[in-house]
Amino acid sequence: MPLVSVLLPVYNDSKTIAQSIRSILGQTFRDFELIIVDDGSSDNTPQIVGSFEDPRIHLIANKHNLGLAPTLNRALGVASGDYIARQDADDIALPHRLEKQFVFLRSHLDVAMVGSRAIVIDEQGLEKGFWDYPPVDDIDIKWNLLFRNPFIHSSVMMRRVVLDRTGLYTEDPVIFRAFVEDYELWSRINDVAKSANFEEPLVKYRVSAKSASSRTFAEQLRQLRSISQRNICHLLCWDRIDPICWQGLERFLYHPLQQQLDLTSAEVNCTLDFLTTIHETFCSKYGLSKREAATHRRGVFWPWGRHALALSYRRNGRRDVACRFSLFAGGAKLVAKALRPA
């Protein structure tokens, strides 16, 4: 049996699928199977896949379009590898990707999944920059999972055994139709295991205005925030978050500086206290030492504090003067906490 199973779902990807397949077949690591599941394509994607004569390729066809999560779960149902790697039909794996991730997981037995940063390419495959966002260390990944998805889906390799503990991709249509099934699964995995990201890029990630995730951006954003809220509730052992606290968190963390914050002074204070509670609980849950907690506090409170101070210099909607004063005082308090020694 192969050591690694690469899952490649396809749906009307005739323009990019050949390049994606070639990037996997050309890997320096050779002990893998490539499971391609066609999700009811209406173009010539199946013919292009069928033109590759390689015994490591297994092509499965859905009778009709199921969506990404059910298609991935079908691939997992036939995967035989101890390690599962993801590949998207419009992305490109760099030649050493599988080898580096396999060696990493073999030598880090406490890590269940590993991703990487990426080179961003456009629709024509031209390199447009380097995506250096995804954090690399387990604690930073767990922190980021509270607010956003810290993995590039097509860069991930994970141990099959962790899926036996957490379950597969959710088939809740509200989640997977918004293309956030990966964020939901990573949240479950990181609740029971450690993870990492390679600092170097191992994939080329294609950005297209015509992609499915781009077309569903508004719903995707709603579902991302819903999973974030669930993750924060799980951390705090709460059943729900006070709507005022959540509204304040969303507006404080995500709104552009040029837009009005539109919070009252009391809502600003509630929001900043809520963020502090999240951080303190996080440090306690994961057993950070005083020195580790101080380092993490600097990395979190410093940008939050500077953001609050920046917002205090702009008009902020309701009860503007009081709101801006609270932002200034709260921002200064966060900066002071960031600079506090261990």
HELIX and SHEET records of a PDB file:
HELIX    1   1 ILE A   17  LEU A   25  1                                   9    
HELIX    2   2 THR A   45  GLY A   50  1                                   6    
HELIX    3   3 LEU A   68  VAL A   78  1                                  11    
HELIX    4   4 ARG A   97  SER A  107  1                                  11    
HELIX    5   5 ASP A  138  LEU A  145  1                                   8    
HELIX    6   6 HIS A  153  SER A  155  5                                   3    
HELIX    7   7 ARG A  160  THR A  166  1                                   7    
HELIX    8   8 PRO A  173  PHE A  176  1                                   4    
HELIX    9   9 GLU A  181  VAL A  192  1                                  12    
HELIX   10  10 ALA A  212  ARG A  215  1                                   4    
HELIX   11  11 PHE A  217  LEU A  236  1                                  20    
HELIX   12  12 PRO A  243  TYR A  254  1                                  12    
HELIX   13  13 SER A  265  LYS A  285  1                                  21    
HELIX   14  14 LYS A  290  SER A  312  1                                  23    
HELIX   15  15 ASP A  320  LEU A  339  1                                  20    
SHEET    1   A 7 ILE A  57  ALA A  61  0                                        
SHEET    2   A 7 PHE A  32  ASP A  38  1                                        
SHEET    3   A 7 VAL A   4  VAL A  10  1                                        
SHEET    4   A 7 TYR A  83  ARG A  86  1                                        
SHEET    5   A 7 MET A 157  ARG A 159 -1                                        
SHEET    6   A 7 VAL A 111  ILE A 121 -1                                        
SHEET    7   A 7 GLU A 127  TRP A 131 -1                                        
SHEET    1   B 8 ILE A  57  ALA A  61  0                                        
SHEET    2   B 8 PHE A  32  ASP A  38  1                                        
SHEET    3   B 8 VAL A   4  VAL A  10  1                                        
SHEET    4   B 8 TYR A  83  ARG A  86  1                                        
SHEET    5   B 8 MET A 157  ARG A 159 -1                                        
SHEET    6   B 8 VAL A 111  ILE A 121 -1                                        
SHEET    7   B 8 LYS A 194  ARG A 206  1                                        
SHEET    8   B 8 ILE A  92  ALA A  93 -1                                        
END                                                                             
